[in-house]
Amino acid sequence: MASYNKFNITVLDLAQKVHNLGSDNLYVMLTNTVPVATNTVLSSLTDLSTANGYTAGGAIAALVTSTQTSGLYTLKLSNVVWTASGAIGPFRYAAIYNQTASGKNLIGWWDYGSSVTLASGDTFTVSFDATNGVLTLQ
């Protein structure tokens, strides 16, 4: 499973109310551009083109829960799945960003270790941890 990496700007964006993780539309997009921790907004990355079951900008990651228990906040999102109707890719990274924010501010990304290309009929799932969530804050 790919591990979560946070963009540095996420901490400042949370402190300055750019993100409302419990109500903003969070999207996952696919890219073959290497994300770096200092990226700040979606335009820092090169998205895949709309084609064959992928829409530029990615897909919404629906909110499951946004909760706090004993000072630990957990964000849980539904998995995002793409089914190819032709070739999609290559891509190696999935990035999550805030579609609601005017700058489409980045939150984090996952590195899948090598480039992926989907053939027609293939599916690709960005699986979020159902127990620990996408991210936790304390």
C-alpha positions in Angstrom: 0.0 0.0 0.0 1.3 3.5 -0.9 2.0 5.7 2.1 0.5 9.2 2.7 2.8 12.2 2.3 1.7 15.7 3.4 2.4 18.9 1.5 4.0 21.4 3.9 1.4 24.1 3.1 -1.4 21.9 4.6 -0.4 22.9 8.1 -0.6 26.7 7.3 -3.8 26.2 5.2 -5.5 24.5 8.2 -4.4 27.2 10.6 -5.7 29.9 8.2 -9.1 28.3 7.5 -8.4 27.4 3.9 -9.6 23.8 4.5 -12.8 22.7 6.3 -12.1 19.0 6.0 -15.6 18.2 7.3 -17.4 20.0 4.5 -15.1 21.0 1.6 -15.0 18.9 -1.6 -11.8 16.9 -1.5 -10.7 15.4 -4.8 -8.0 12.9 -5.8 -6.2 13.3 -9.1 -3.6 11.2 -10.9 -0.3 12.5 -12.1 3.1 11.3 -13.3 4.7 14.5 -12.1 6.8 13.9 -8.9 5.1 15.8 -6.1 7.4 17.6 -3.6 6.5 18.7 -0.1 6.8 22.4 -1.1 4.1 22.2 -3.8 1.1 24.4 -2.8 -1.8 24.3 -5.3 -3.1 21.9 -7.9 -1.5 23.8 -10.8 1.9 22.8 -9.3 1.2 19.3 -10.7 0.5 18.0 -14.2 -2.8 16.3 -14.2 -3.7 13.5 -16.7 -5.9 14.6 -19.6 -9.6 13.7 -19.7 -9.8 10.4 -21.6 -11.0 6.8 -21.3 -12.7 7.0 -17.9 -10.5 9.6 -16.3 -11.7 13.2 -16.0 -9.0 16.0 -15.6 -9.1 17.2 -12.0 -9.8 13.7 -10.8 -12.7 12.5 -8.7 -14.3 13.4 -5.4 -13.4 11.5 -2.3 -16.7 11.5 -0.5 -16.6 12.2 3.2 -17.2 9.2 5.5 -16.5 10.9 8.9 -14.8 13.9 10.3 -14.4 13.3 14.0 -12.5 14.2 17.1 -12.0 11.9 20.1 -9.8 12.8 23.1 -8.0 15.5 21.1 -7.3 13.3 18.0 -9.0 14.4 14.8 -9.5 11.7 12.1 -10.7 12.3 8.5 -12.1 9.3 6.8 -13.0 9.3 3.0 -14.5 6.8 0.6 -12.1 5.1 -1.8 -11.8 6.6 -5.2 -12.1 4.2 -8.2 -11.4 4.7 -11.9 -12.4 2.1 -14.5 -10.6 2.5 -17.9 -12.6 2.4 -21.1 -9.3 2.7 -23.0 -5.7 3.4 -21.8 -5.3 5.7 -18.8 -1.8 6.8 -17.8 0.9 6.4 -17.2 0.7 7.8 -13.6 2.6 7.0 -10.4 1.1 9.4 -7.9 -2.3 10.3 -6.5 -2.7 13.7 -4.9 -5.6 14.9 -2.8 -6.6 18.5 -2.9 -9.4 20.9 -1.9 -11.6 21.6 -4.9 -13.6 24.1 -2.8 -10.6 26.3 -2.1 -10.1 29.1 -4.7 -6.5 28.0 -5.3 -7.4 24.3 -5.3 -4.9 23.9 -2.4 -3.0 20.6 -2.1 -3.2 18.4 1.0 -1.2 15.2 0.4 -0.1 12.5 -2.0 0.7 8.8 -2.4 3.6 7.3 -4.4 2.7 3.9 -5.9 6.4 3.1 -6.5 6.3 2.8 -10.3 4.3 4.1 -13.2 0.8 2.6 -13.7 -1.0 2.4 -17.1 -4.5 1.0 -17.2 -5.8 -0.9 -20.1 -9.4 -0.9 -21.1 -11.5 -2.7 -18.4 -8.8 -2.2 -15.7 -9.7 -0.5 -12.5 -7.5 1.5 -10.2 -8.5 2.3 -6.6 -7.0 4.8 -4.2 -7.8 3.0 -1.0 -8.0 5.0 2.2 -7.4 3.4 5.6 -10.9 2.6 6.9 -9.6 2.4 10.5 -7.1 5.3 10.8 -8.5 7.5 8.1 -6.7 9.6 5.5 -5.1 11.8 8.0 -5.1 12.5 11.8 -4.4 15.6 13.7 -3.6 16.1 17.3 
